[in-house]
Each structure stands twice: as structure tokens, then as C-alpha cells.
Amino acid sequence: MKLPRNFGGQGFGAALEQAKAAMARAQDLEEELERERIKIDRGPVKALFDGTGQLLKIELDKTVVDPEDIETLEDLIVSTVKAGFSSAIELRNARVQSIVPNIPGLDI
């Protein structure tokens, strides 16, 4: 088996140091994401999420509350929650990619 270029010698040591630094950074990631705030505005339905995808607050415009058409309100709430959760996943993935070291031969 052929090892990737710069894998042995100092290349391996540098990769190991990168991995250690990434592990230290990853330990703080969850707390960092909990402090992030993601605002979702779907017009009459607004929501606030943290970076982990937890729903923190939801606001409904009174004009959208119609006892004769509850399905529309339900659809608006579901789409708002989906958008918030999707945004949190994208944020987490971007943060993880920024801390994963670029180790030759390791495709993440």
C-alpha cells in the first residue's frame, strides 16, 4: 500500500498536531453552537433557534390565527421549524468543516 505524500516523518507529526488542535476546538463547538441564534421569519410566523437546532421562541401574528383555517397556521409553523432546524444543521456542518484538519489521504 502506498502512503499519501508527506504522510511519514514530519508530515505525520504535523498531521498529528493538526488533529490534536481540531479535537480541542471540537470540545468547545457544542457550547459555541448553543450561544448562536438563528432567526427565521416566515411572515406571520417567526422563530428563534440556537445553533444546535433547539427552538427557543416562536411568535405568531394574530392575523394568521383563524379558527376556520387552522391548517394554514399549522403549515406555517411546520415550515418555520423545518427552516430553523435546517439552518442549524448547515451551521454545525460549516463549523465542523472549519475545524477538521486537512490530513493528506483522509477524506472527510
matplotlib code that plots the C-alpha trace (Angstrom):
import matplotlib.pyplot as plt

x = [0.0, 1.4, 1.0, -0.1, 2.6, 4.1, 2.5, 5.7, 8.3, 7.5, 4.3, 2.8, 3.9, 2.2, -0.9, -1.0, -0.7, -3.5, -5.7, -4.9, -5.8, -9.0, -10.0, -9.5, -11.6, -14.4, -14.8, -16.0, -18.2, -21.4, -21.2, -20.5, -23.5, -25.8, -24.9, -25.6, -29.0, -30.8, -33.8, -36.4, -39.0, -41.9, -44.0, -46.7, -44.7, -41.3, -39.0, -35.7, -33.4, -30.0, -27.2, -28.0, -31.4, -33.4, -36.5, -36.2, -39.1, -42.0, -44.1, -47.5, -49.1, -52.7, -54.0, -52.9, -54.9, -58.2, -60.3, -61.8, -58.4, -56.1, -54.3, -52.7, -51.3, -50.1, -48.3, -46.6, -45.4, -44.1, -42.2, -40.7, -39.5, -38.0, -36.2, -34.7, -33.6, -32.1, -30.2, -28.8, -27.6, -25.9, -24.3, -23.0, -21.6, -19.8, -18.3, -17.2, -15.6, -13.7, -12.1, -11.4, -7.7, -6.7, -4.9, -3.4, -5.2, -8.1, -11.3, -13.9]
y = [0.0, 3.4, 6.1, 9.6, 12.2, 13.8, 11.2, 9.9, 11.8, 15.4, 15.2, 12.7, 14.9, 17.9, 16.0, 14.7, 18.2, 19.4, 16.6, 17.5, 21.1, 20.1, 17.9, 20.8, 23.1, 20.4, 20.2, 23.8, 23.5, 22.4, 25.4, 27.7, 26.4, 26.8, 30.5, 31.1, 32.5, 31.8, 33.9, 32.5, 34.9, 33.3, 36.4, 35.9, 33.1, 34.0, 31.7, 31.8, 28.8, 28.1, 26.7, 23.1, 23.3, 23.9, 26.0, 28.9, 31.1, 31.2, 34.3, 34.2, 37.3, 37.4, 37.9, 34.3, 32.8, 31.8, 29.1, 28.3, 27.7, 26.1, 24.1, 27.2, 28.1, 24.5, 24.5, 27.9, 26.6, 23.4, 25.2, 27.6, 24.8, 22.9, 26.0, 26.7, 23.1, 23.0, 26.3, 24.8, 21.7, 23.9, 26.0, 22.9, 21.3, 24.5, 24.8, 21.2, 21.6, 24.6, 22.6, 19.3, 19.2, 18.7, 15.4, 14.0, 10.8, 11.4, 12.3, 13.7]
z = [0.0, -1.0, 1.7, 0.8, 0.0, 3.2, 5.4, 7.0, 9.0, 9.8, 7.7, 10.1, 13.1, 11.6, 10.9, 14.4, 15.8, 13.5, 14.8, 18.4, 17.7, 16.0, 19.0, 21.4, 19.1, 18.7, 22.5, 22.6, 19.5, 21.3, 23.7, 20.9, 18.9, 22.0, 22.1, 18.4, 17.5, 14.2, 13.3, 10.9, 9.5, 7.5, 7.6, 10.2, 11.9, 13.3, 15.3, 17.2, 17.3, 18.8, 16.7, 17.9, 16.4, 19.6, 19.2, 21.7, 20.8, 18.3, 17.5, 15.7, 14.1, 15.4, 11.9, 10.9, 13.7, 12.1, 13.7, 10.4, 8.7, 11.3, 8.6, 7.2, 10.6, 11.1, 7.7, 8.5, 11.9, 10.4, 7.6, 10.1, 12.3, 9.4, 8.1, 11.6, 12.0, 8.5, 9.2, 12.4, 10.6, 7.9, 10.6, 12.5, 9.3, 8.4, 11.8, 11.8, 8.4, 9.6, 12.4, 10.7, 9.8, 6.3, 6.7, 3.5, 2.4, 4.9, 3.0, 5.4]

ax = plt.figure().add_subplot(projection="3d")
ax.plot(x, y, z, "-o")
ax.set_aspect("equal")
plt.show()
